[in-house]
Amino acid sequence: TNAERAAQVAERLRAHIENEPIQISARGEAIRITISVGVASLRDPCDDVASLLKRADLALYRAKNTGRNRVAIAENQPAHLARCALQSAF
């Protein structure tokens, strides 16, 4: 799926950032940082940007709450999308 492909790209980015020290001074001092990423994709014609961002945000917090320095994919579609799919079927 698009979310799985996006998660693969996010994982490569996460690993690169984790493994590349950042120079913070001319004397060669460096720090290492990590990131957490939440990934979501549009799933339905009724989906909108607000719900996409909400799912990505929830996935980000799940990544942080399960140990940080992770990539998490958004879970099941929200209830309003399921309702929209039912309404468009009739």
C-alpha positions as CSV (number, residue, x, y, z in Angstrom):
1,T,0.0,0.0,0.0
2,N,1.0,3.6,-0.2
3,A,1.3,3.8,3.6
4,E,3.7,0.8,3.6
5,R,5.8,2.4,0.9
6,A,5.8,5.7,2.8
7,A,6.8,3.8,6.0
8,Q,9.8,2.2,4.1
9,V,11.0,5.7,3.1
10,A,10.4,7.0,6.6
11,E,12.4,4.1,8.0
12,R,15.4,4.8,5.8
13,L,15.2,8.5,6.8
14,R,14.9,7.5,10.5
15,A,17.9,5.2,10.3
16,H,20.0,7.8,8.4
17,I,19.3,10.4,11.0
18,E,20.1,8.0,13.9
19,N,23.4,7.1,12.4
20,E,24.7,10.5,11.3
21,P,26.2,12.6,14.0
22,I,25.4,16.4,13.8
23,Q,28.4,18.7,14.2
24,I,27.5,21.4,16.8
25,S,30.8,23.2,17.0
26,A,34.0,24.0,15.0
27,R,35.9,21.9,17.5
28,G,34.3,18.8,16.1
29,E,31.7,18.2,18.9
30,A,28.8,16.2,17.6
31,I,25.5,15.0,18.9
32,R,23.2,12.2,17.7
33,I,19.5,12.6,17.4
34,T,16.6,10.3,16.7
35,I,13.2,10.8,15.2
36,S,9.8,9.2,15.4
37,V,7.5,9.3,12.4
38,G,3.8,8.7,12.0
39,V,2.6,7.6,8.5
40,A,-0.9,7.7,7.1
41,S,-2.3,7.6,3.6
42,L,-5.6,8.6,2.0
43,R,-7.8,5.5,2.0
44,D,-11.2,6.5,0.7
45,P,-12.8,9.1,-1.5
46,C,-14.4,10.5,1.6
47,D,-11.1,10.9,3.3
48,D,-9.9,14.5,3.8
49,V,-6.7,16.2,4.8
50,A,-7.8,16.8,8.4
51,S,-8.5,13.1,9.0
52,L,-5.3,12.2,7.2
53,L,-3.3,14.5,9.5
54,K,-5.2,13.2,12.6
55,R,-4.3,9.6,11.7
56,A,-0.6,10.5,11.1
57,D,-0.5,12.4,14.4
58,L,-2.0,9.4,16.3
59,A,0.5,7.1,14.6
60,L,3.3,9.5,15.6
61,Y,2.2,9.4,19.3
62,R,2.0,5.6,19.1
63,A,5.6,5.6,17.8
64,K,6.7,7.8,20.7
65,N,4.8,5.9,23.3
66,T,6.2,2.5,22.2
67,G,9.9,3.5,22.6
68,R,10.6,6.4,20.3
69,N,13.0,6.4,17.4
70,R,10.4,4.4,15.4
71,V,8.1,4.6,12.4
72,A,4.4,3.7,13.0
73,I,1.7,3.3,10.4
74,A,-1.8,4.7,11.1
75,E,-4.3,2.0,12.1
76,N,-7.9,1.4,10.9
77,Q,-9.9,4.0,9.2
78,P,-11.9,6.3,11.4
79,A,-15.6,5.8,11.9
80,H,-16.7,8.7,9.8
81,L,-15.0,7.1,6.8
82,A,-16.9,3.8,7.4
83,R,-20.2,5.8,7.5
84,C,-19.2,7.7,4.3
85,A,-18.6,4.4,2.5
86,L,-22.0,3.1,3.7
87,Q,-23.8,6.2,2.5
88,S,-22.2,6.2,-0.9
89,A,-23.2,2.6,-1.4
90,F,-26.9,3.6,-1.3
